[in-house]
């Protein structure tokens, strides 16, 4: 009885599937100071947690697009464990429309986000309103192609954030619009995103996004902010450093 020659290349472990997380971060001039410092800290903590939770079946990949003085691919899509974090700086206006076009092009490119990848999570964070043509890019992003199927989350930083635009970004998802007026609320939001993604890596169905109520951390929402009493607002600012 003849046997085929031994070929070790036939014995390879299954490659982990990527779960993409794409951050769209406002780095306009109004984000300078404490806002950008705390945003840097929150994203760095997220990356560290992602690196520690990767497993043989699912690998979290992260891309970061910033929009301010220019729209920049600050971090190409790569395994979280391979990302070398470089702090963001704030300057310029708020060209959200161009940032959405870049994000969509990335998601639709199957050489960048392969068909075998799990459903991406896209996170939009802004403290102002767009200053470019954003309506069409936003409508196309949420209603057409692969980007329309992403899990989309958004956070408004401070009272000057354009709630209508951010609310439009999460249209069609079960997600609420989150809000931060201090460092703690910003960190809570990114912890929430982190937990949502890491839960998926341990799930039998990673394409399914966990319900918000099942996540231990519940960030502040726009609705909650609107319902707060003046006394509670003053108390939170005193405790958490309400500097925006």
Buried (B, 14 or more C-beta within 10 A) or exposed (E): EEEEEEEEEEEEEEEBBBBBBBBBBBBBBBBBEBBBBBBBBBBBBBBBBBBEBBEEEBBBBBBBBBBBBEBBBBBEBEBBBEBEBEEBEBEBBBBBBBBBBBBBEBBEEEEBBEEEBBBBBBBBBBBBBBBBEBEEBBEBBBEEEBBBEBBBBBBBBBEEBBBEBBBBBBEEBEBBBBBBBBBBBBBBBBBBBBBBBBBBBEBEEBEEBBEBEEBEBEBBBBEBBEEBEEEEEEEBBEEBBBEB
